Amino acid sequence: MNDTQTTPKPDQALITQLLEEKLGAGTTIELKDLTGTGDHLQLKVCSERFRDIPMVDQHRLVYGALGDLVKGAIHALMLETSAPKKED
């Protein structure tokens, strides 16, 4: 790749779609572009799928859902994952 070519910015709608497909209905996703360049992102994902699994496995699910985006279009990803709080 030369200096005139750039990796396209990841489409936020695509990121949301990929995560919802992998993690299922009820998943909430907050996505923030940290630099305005579209390749440094903060991502907060809350999914029932994360319940009772270690954080490292939660992150693996997210990275797996994003696939090739994290190998190119996304340069930096600040990731926070959680399961919904249980109601008493």
WOZICOR-V556514 format. One line per field, one symbol per residue. ss: DSSP state (@ for helix, = for strand, . for the rest). psi: psi as a letter, one per 20 degrees, with the letter a starting at -180 (. if undefined). burial: # if it has 24 or more other C-alpha atoms within 12 Angstrom, else .. Layout:
# WOZICOR-V556514
ss=???
psi=???
burial=???
This chain:
# WOZICOR-V556514
ss=...........@@@@@@@@@@@@....======......=======.@@@....@@@@@@@@@@@@@@@@@....=======......
psi=prhipqpqqpphhgggggghghirqippppppohiiiiioqpppppqhhipkqqhhhghhgghhhhcihiifhohpooppqrqqppp.
burial=.........#.#..##.###.##...###.##.....##########.##.......##.###..#..##..##..#.#####.....
